[in-house]
Amino acid sequence: MTTAAGLFTLDARLAADTLPVAQLALCEVRLLDDARFGWLVLIPRRAALQEIFDLDADARMQLLAELDRAAAALHAELPGDKFNVGALGNVVRQLHVHLVARRIGDAAWPGPVWGHGTRIPYTPTAGKALCAALRQRLTTSTE
């Protein structure tokens, strides 16, 4: 999103639906607050972005590298059978990329996770612990 001064601000819905994990070189990494799925959201910290092609070529490569790091961290903490990546933006226009660890037999398998059922928030203890474990993996890996 863009403020009056053109600075990055996190969309209010993203802030409300996620827990903070880490700040990488380009992206803010957040955990979707739904314990049914291992689900990270990466939000490039740049103003006025809606589409991946709004990033310059170097930033697109950085986004891909950070998605790779996030996938490795998520897989280490919440192994999955398939990892889904999506940048829809139909509800929240601010550029953000979803990374979802899917498991055969999960609450939405094999269909899409978007709009499936009722969200089950992490307990405060479980959410903080998972965010800390993911943060550790993300901030100790090499860039």
Biotite code that builds the C-alpha atoms (Angstrom):
import biotite.structure as struc

atoms = struc.array([
    struc.Atom([0.000, 0.000, 0.000], chain_id="A", res_id=1, res_name="MET", atom_name="CA", element="C"),
    struc.Atom([1.046, 3.619, -0.304], chain_id="A", res_id=2, res_name="THR", atom_name="CA", element="C"),
    struc.Atom([0.923, 6.349, 2.298], chain_id="A", res_id=3, res_name="THR", atom_name="CA", element="C"),
    struc.Atom([0.639, 10.017, 1.437], chain_id="A", res_id=4, res_name="ALA", atom_name="CA", element="C"),
    struc.Atom([4.441, 10.174, 1.421], chain_id="A", res_id=5, res_name="ALA", atom_name="CA", element="C"),
    struc.Atom([4.687, 7.116, -0.872], chain_id="A", res_id=6, res_name="GLY", atom_name="CA", element="C"),
    struc.Atom([6.157, 4.868, 1.823], chain_id="A", res_id=7, res_name="LEU", atom_name="CA", element="C"),
    struc.Atom([5.428, 1.161, 2.279], chain_id="A", res_id=8, res_name="PHE", atom_name="CA", element="C"),
    struc.Atom([2.696, 0.268, 4.735], chain_id="A", res_id=9, res_name="THR", atom_name="CA", element="C"),
    struc.Atom([1.279, -3.182, 5.316], chain_id="A", res_id=10, res_name="LEU", atom_name="CA", element="C"),
    struc.Atom([-2.336, -3.626, 4.228], chain_id="A", res_id=11, res_name="ASP", atom_name="CA", element="C"),
    struc.Atom([-4.597, -3.732, 7.301], chain_id="A", res_id=12, res_name="ALA", atom_name="CA", element="C"),
    struc.Atom([-6.173, -7.050, 6.307], chain_id="A", res_id=13, res_name="ARG", atom_name="CA", element="C"),
    struc.Atom([-2.763, -8.715, 5.890], chain_id="A", res_id=14, res_name="LEU", atom_name="CA", element="C"),
    struc.Atom([-1.739, -7.358, 9.270], chain_id="A", res_id=15, res_name="ALA", atom_name="CA", element="C"),
    struc.Atom([-4.922, -8.634, 10.910], chain_id="A", res_id=16, res_name="ALA", atom_name="CA", element="C"),
    struc.Atom([-4.820, -12.127, 9.364], chain_id="A", res_id=17, res_name="ASP", atom_name="CA", element="C"),
    struc.Atom([-1.128, -12.891, 9.878], chain_id="A", res_id=18, res_name="THR", atom_name="CA", element="C"),
    struc.Atom([1.614, -13.082, 12.497], chain_id="A", res_id=19, res_name="LEU", atom_name="CA", element="C"),
    struc.Atom([5.028, -11.444, 11.928], chain_id="A", res_id=20, res_name="PRO", atom_name="CA", element="C"),
    struc.Atom([7.888, -13.843, 11.210], chain_id="A", res_id=21, res_name="VAL", atom_name="CA", element="C"),
    struc.Atom([10.870, -12.007, 9.699], chain_id="A", res_id=22, res_name="ALA", atom_name="CA", element="C"),
    struc.Atom([12.117, -9.119, 7.606], chain_id="A", res_id=23, res_name="GLN", atom_name="CA", element="C"),
    struc.Atom([14.228, -10.251, 4.650], chain_id="A", res_id=24, res_name="LEU", atom_name="CA", element="C"),
    struc.Atom([16.060, -7.987, 2.227], chain_id="A", res_id=25, res_name="ALA", atom_name="CA", element="C"),
    struc.Atom([12.943, -7.382, 0.116], chain_id="A", res_id=26, res_name="LEU", atom_name="CA", element="C"),
    struc.Atom([10.005, -9.000, 1.853], chain_id="A", res_id=27, res_name="CYS", atom_name="CA", element="C"),
    struc.Atom([8.225, -9.011, 5.127], chain_id="A", res_id=28, res_name="GLU", atom_name="CA", element="C"),
    struc.Atom([7.438, -12.650, 5.910], chain_id="A", res_id=29, res_name="VAL", atom_name="CA", element="C"),
    struc.Atom([4.256, -13.385, 7.865], chain_id="A", res_id=30, res_name="ARG", atom_name="CA", element="C"),
    struc.Atom([2.477, -16.557, 8.986], chain_id="A", res_id=31, res_name="LEU", atom_name="CA", element="C"),
    struc.Atom([-1.197, -16.803, 8.105], chain_id="A", res_id=32, res_name="LEU", atom_name="CA", element="C"),
    struc.Atom([-2.998, -17.252, 11.409], chain_id="A", res_id=33, res_name="ASP", atom_name="CA", element="C"),
    struc.Atom([-4.727, -20.512, 10.462], chain_id="A", res_id=34, res_name="ASP", atom_name="CA", element="C"),
    struc.Atom([-3.408, -23.633, 12.162], chain_id="A", res_id=35, res_name="ALA", atom_name="CA", element="C"),
    struc.Atom([-5.043, -25.890, 9.554], chain_id="A", res_id=36, res_name="ARG", atom_name="CA", element="C"),
    struc.Atom([-2.336, -25.045, 7.024], chain_id="A", res_id=37, res_name="PHE", atom_name="CA", element="C"),
    struc.Atom([1.352, -24.174, 7.027], chain_id="A", res_id=38, res_name="GLY", atom_name="CA", element="C"),
    struc.Atom([0.992, -20.862, 5.202], chain_id="A", res_id=39, res_name="TRP", atom_name="CA", element="C"),
    struc.Atom([3.466, -18.029, 4.770], chain_id="A", res_id=40, res_name="LEU", atom_name="CA", element="C"),
    struc.Atom([2.831, -14.712, 3.058], chain_id="A", res_id=41, res_name="VAL", atom_name="CA", element="C"),
    struc.Atom([5.708, -12.686, 1.602], chain_id="A", res_id=42, res_name="LEU", atom_name="CA", element="C"),
    struc.Atom([5.052, -8.981, 1.087], chain_id="A", res_id=43, res_name="ILE", atom_name="CA", element="C"),
    struc.Atom([7.651, -6.910, -0.791], chain_id="A", res_id=44, res_name="PRO", atom_name="CA", element="C"),
    struc.Atom([8.299, -3.766, 1.260], chain_id="A", res_id=45, res_name="ARG", atom_name="CA", element="C"),
    struc.Atom([7.834, -1.328, -1.605], chain_id="A", res_id=46, res_name="ARG", atom_name="CA", element="C"),
    struc.Atom([5.054, 1.205, -2.043], chain_id="A", res_id=47, res_name="ALA", atom_name="CA", element="C"),
    struc.Atom([2.268, 0.954, -4.617], chain_id="A", res_id=48, res_name="ALA", atom_name="CA", element="C"),
    struc.Atom([2.894, -2.609, -5.844], chain_id="A", res_id=49, res_name="LEU", atom_name="CA", element="C"),
    struc.Atom([0.032, -4.750, -7.068], chain_id="A", res_id=50, res_name="GLN", atom_name="CA", element="C"),
    struc.Atom([1.658, -7.204, -9.472], chain_id="A", res_id=51, res_name="GLU", atom_name="CA", element="C"),
    struc.Atom([4.917, -9.117, -9.579], chain_id="A", res_id=52, res_name="ILE", atom_name="CA", element="C"),
    struc.Atom([5.736, -7.356, -12.847], chain_id="A", res_id=53, res_name="PHE", atom_name="CA", element="C"),
    struc.Atom([5.601, -4.033, -10.940], chain_id="A", res_id=54, res_name="ASP", atom_name="CA", element="C"),
    struc.Atom([8.972, -5.062, -9.445], chain_id="A", res_id=55, res_name="LEU", atom_name="CA", element="C"),
    struc.Atom([12.108, -4.376, -11.433], chain_id="A", res_id=56, res_name="ASP", atom_name="CA", element="C"),
    struc.Atom([14.082, -7.386, -12.717], chain_id="A", res_id=57, res_name="ALA", atom_name="CA", element="C"),
    struc.Atom([16.498, -7.443, -9.759], chain_id="A", res_id=58, res_name="ASP", atom_name="CA", element="C"),
    struc.Atom([13.644, -7.292, -7.244], chain_id="A", res_id=59, res_name="ALA", atom_name="CA", element="C"),
    struc.Atom([11.810, -10.108, -9.053], chain_id="A", res_id=60, res_name="ARG", atom_name="CA", element="C"),
    struc.Atom([14.926, -12.267, -8.716], chain_id="A", res_id=61, res_name="MET", atom_name="CA", element="C"),
    struc.Atom([15.174, -11.289, -5.030], chain_id="A", res_id=62, res_name="GLN", atom_name="CA", element="C"),
    struc.Atom([11.528, -12.250, -4.515], chain_id="A", res_id=63, res_name="LEU", atom_name="CA", element="C"),
    struc.Atom([12.175, -15.660, -6.058], chain_id="A", res_id=64, res_name="LEU", atom_name="CA", element="C"),
    struc.Atom([15.247, -16.176, -3.838], chain_id="A", res_id=65, res_name="ALA", atom_name="CA", element="C"),
    struc.Atom([13.256, -15.201, -0.743], chain_id="A", res_id=66, res_name="GLU", atom_name="CA", element="C"),
    struc.Atom([10.405, -17.530, -1.741], chain_id="A", res_id=67, res_name="LEU", atom_name="CA", element="C"),
    struc.Atom([12.964, -20.319, -2.006], chain_id="A", res_id=68, res_name="ASP", atom_name="CA", element="C"),
    struc.Atom([14.313, -19.538, 1.484], chain_id="A", res_id=69, res_name="ARG", atom_name="CA", element="C"),
    struc.Atom([10.803, -19.344, 2.899], chain_id="A", res_id=70, res_name="ALA", atom_name="CA", element="C"),
    struc.Atom([9.838, -22.657, 1.285], chain_id="A", res_id=71, res_name="ALA", atom_name="CA", element="C"),
    struc.Atom([12.897, -24.363, 2.771], chain_id="A", res_id=72, res_name="ALA", atom_name="CA", element="C"),
    struc.Atom([12.099, -22.961, 6.225], chain_id="A", res_id=73, res_name="ALA", atom_name="CA", element="C"),
    struc.Atom([8.432, -23.906, 5.987], chain_id="A", res_id=74, res_name="LEU", atom_name="CA", element="C"),
    struc.Atom([9.262, -27.394, 4.735], chain_id="A", res_id=75, res_name="HIS", atom_name="CA", element="C"),
    struc.Atom([11.681, -27.916, 7.634], chain_id="A", res_id=76, res_name="ALA", atom_name="CA", element="C"),
    struc.Atom([9.065, -26.889, 10.217], chain_id="A", res_id=77, res_name="GLU", atom_name="CA", element="C"),
    struc.Atom([5.878, -28.156, 8.574], chain_id="A", res_id=78, res_name="LEU", atom_name="CA", element="C"),
    struc.Atom([6.738, -30.764, 5.938], chain_id="A", res_id=79, res_name="PRO", atom_name="CA", element="C"),
    struc.Atom([4.199, -31.037, 3.168], chain_id="A", res_id=80, res_name="GLY", atom_name="CA", element="C"),
    struc.Atom([3.396, -33.239, 0.214], chain_id="A", res_id=81, res_name="ASP", atom_name="CA", element="C"),
    struc.Atom([3.031, -30.275, -2.152], chain_id="A", res_id=82, res_name="LYS", atom_name="CA", element="C"),
    struc.Atom([3.864, -26.589, -1.839], chain_id="A", res_id=83, res_name="PHE", atom_name="CA", element="C"),
    struc.Atom([1.510, -24.122, -3.508], chain_id="A", res_id=84, res_name="ASN", atom_name="CA", element="C"),
    struc.Atom([2.572, -20.610, -4.511], chain_id="A", res_id=85, res_name="VAL", atom_name="CA", element="C"),
    struc.Atom([0.107, -17.914, -5.494], chain_id="A", res_id=86, res_name="GLY", atom_name="CA", element="C"),
    struc.Atom([-0.197, -14.163, -5.911], chain_id="A", res_id=87, res_name="ALA", atom_name="CA", element="C"),
    struc.Atom([-3.922, -13.543, -6.353], chain_id="A", res_id=88, res_name="LEU", atom_name="CA", element="C"),
    struc.Atom([-4.634, -10.067, -5.046], chain_id="A", res_id=89, res_name="GLY", atom_name="CA", element="C"),
    struc.Atom([-8.355, -10.187, -5.776], chain_id="A", res_id=90, res_name="ASN", atom_name="CA", element="C"),
    struc.Atom([-9.287, -9.190, -2.218], chain_id="A", res_id=91, res_name="VAL", atom_name="CA", element="C"),
    struc.Atom([-6.087, -7.499, -0.997], chain_id="A", res_id=92, res_name="VAL", atom_name="CA", element="C"),
    struc.Atom([-4.576, -5.512, -3.870], chain_id="A", res_id=93, res_name="ARG", atom_name="CA", element="C"),
    struc.Atom([-1.172, -5.020, -2.233], chain_id="A", res_id=94, res_name="GLN", atom_name="CA", element="C"),
    struc.Atom([1.383, -7.379, -3.787], chain_id="A", res_id=95, res_name="LEU", atom_name="CA", element="C"),
    struc.Atom([1.816, -10.418, -1.580], chain_id="A", res_id=96, res_name="HIS", atom_name="CA", element="C"),
    struc.Atom([2.760, -14.000, -2.387], chain_id="A", res_id=97, res_name="VAL", atom_name="CA", element="C"),
    struc.Atom([1.267, -17.002, -0.621], chain_id="A", res_id=98, res_name="HIS", atom_name="CA", element="C"),
    struc.Atom([3.339, -20.099, 0.093], chain_id="A", res_id=99, res_name="LEU", atom_name="CA", element="C"),
    struc.Atom([1.238, -22.983, 1.410], chain_id="A", res_id=100, res_name="VAL", atom_name="CA", element="C"),
    struc.Atom([2.499, -26.351, 2.606], chain_id="A", res_id=101, res_name="ALA", atom_name="CA", element="C"),
    struc.Atom([-0.214, -28.795, 1.561], chain_id="A", res_id=102, res_name="ARG", atom_name="CA", element="C"),
    struc.Atom([-0.621, -32.260, 2.998], chain_id="A", res_id=103, res_name="ARG", atom_name="CA", element="C"),
    struc.Atom([-2.632, -35.079, 1.498], chain_id="A", res_id=104, res_name="ILE", atom_name="CA", element="C"),
    struc.Atom([-5.785, -35.178, 3.566], chain_id="A", res_id=105, res_name="GLY", atom_name="CA", element="C"),
    struc.Atom([-5.517, -31.612, 4.925], chain_id="A", res_id=106, res_name="ASP", atom_name="CA", element="C"),
    struc.Atom([-8.741, -29.678, 5.527], chain_id="A", res_id=107, res_name="ALA", atom_name="CA", element="C"),
    struc.Atom([-9.021, -28.567, 1.877], chain_id="A", res_id=108, res_name="ALA", atom_name="CA", element="C"),
    struc.Atom([-7.204, -31.393, 0.032], chain_id="A", res_id=109, res_name="TRP", atom_name="CA", element="C"),
    struc.Atom([-7.085, -31.616, -2.928], chain_id="A", res_id=110, res_name="PRO", atom_name="CA", element="C"),
    struc.Atom([-8.922, -28.353, -3.573], chain_id="A", res_id=111, res_name="GLY", atom_name="CA", element="C"),
    struc.Atom([-7.661, -24.814, -3.054], chain_id="A", res_id=112, res_name="PRO", atom_name="CA", element="C"),
    struc.Atom([-7.191, -23.477, 0.468], chain_id="A", res_id=113, res_name="VAL", atom_name="CA", element="C"),
    struc.Atom([-8.690, -20.055, -0.289], chain_id="A", res_id=114, res_name="TRP", atom_name="CA", element="C"),
    struc.Atom([-12.116, -19.679, 1.273], chain_id="A", res_id=115, res_name="GLY", atom_name="CA", element="C"),
    struc.Atom([-12.226, -23.259, 2.539], chain_id="A", res_id=116, res_name="HIS", atom_name="CA", element="C"),
    struc.Atom([-13.966, -23.683, 5.870], chain_id="A", res_id=117, res_name="GLY", atom_name="CA", element="C"),
    struc.Atom([-13.460, -21.598, 8.972], chain_id="A", res_id=118, res_name="THR", atom_name="CA", element="C"),
    struc.Atom([-10.037, -20.389, 10.029], chain_id="A", res_id=119, res_name="ARG", atom_name="CA", element="C"),
    struc.Atom([-8.617, -21.947, 13.193], chain_id="A", res_id=120, res_name="ILE", atom_name="CA", element="C"),
    struc.Atom([-6.184, -19.429, 14.748], chain_id="A", res_id=121, res_name="PRO", atom_name="CA", element="C"),
    struc.Atom([-2.995, -20.655, 16.376], chain_id="A", res_id=122, res_name="TYR", atom_name="CA", element="C"),
    struc.Atom([-2.961, -20.565, 20.136], chain_id="A", res_id=123, res_name="THR", atom_name="CA", element="C"),
    struc.Atom([-0.750, -17.667, 21.250], chain_id="A", res_id=124, res_name="PRO", atom_name="CA", element="C"),
    struc.Atom([1.928, -20.108, 22.431], chain_id="A", res_id=125, res_name="THR", atom_name="CA", element="C"),
    struc.Atom([1.878, -22.217, 19.262], chain_id="A", res_id=126, res_name="ALA", atom_name="CA", element="C"),
    struc.Atom([1.860, -19.178, 16.960], chain_id="A", res_id=127, res_name="GLY", atom_name="CA", element="C"),
    struc.Atom([4.793, -17.537, 18.736], chain_id="A", res_id=128, res_name="LYS", atom_name="CA", element="C"),
    struc.Atom([6.762, -20.799, 18.771], chain_id="A", res_id=129, res_name="ALA", atom_name="CA", element="C"),
    struc.Atom([6.233, -21.472, 15.062], chain_id="A", res_id=130, res_name="LEU", atom_name="CA", element="C"),
    struc.Atom([7.077, -17.875, 14.120], chain_id="A", res_id=131, res_name="CYS", atom_name="CA", element="C"),
    struc.Atom([10.270, -18.067, 16.203], chain_id="A", res_id=132, res_name="ALA", atom_name="CA", element="C"),
    struc.Atom([11.313, -21.364, 14.602], chain_id="A", res_id=133, res_name="ALA", atom_name="CA", element="C"),
    struc.Atom([10.655, -20.031, 11.102], chain_id="A", res_id=134, res_name="LEU", atom_name="CA", element="C"),
    struc.Atom([12.447, -16.761, 11.920], chain_id="A", res_id=135, res_name="ARG", atom_name="CA", element="C"),
    struc.Atom([15.484, -18.706, 13.133], chain_id="A", res_id=136, res_name="GLN", atom_name="CA", element="C"),
    struc.Atom([15.633, -20.698, 9.895], chain_id="A", res_id=137, res_name="ARG", atom_name="CA", element="C"),
    struc.Atom([15.104, -17.646, 7.708], chain_id="A", res_id=138, res_name="LEU", atom_name="CA", element="C"),
    struc.Atom([17.618, -15.401, 9.418], chain_id="A", res_id=139, res_name="THR", atom_name="CA", element="C"),
    struc.Atom([20.406, -17.967, 9.781], chain_id="A", res_id=140, res_name="THR", atom_name="CA", element="C"),
    struc.Atom([20.324, -19.160, 6.158], chain_id="A", res_id=141, res_name="SER", atom_name="CA", element="C"),
    struc.Atom([22.651, -17.550, 3.666], chain_id="A", res_id=142, res_name="THR", atom_name="CA", element="C"),
    struc.Atom([21.396, -15.008, 1.155], chain_id="A", res_id=143, res_name="GLU", atom_name="CA", element="C"),
])
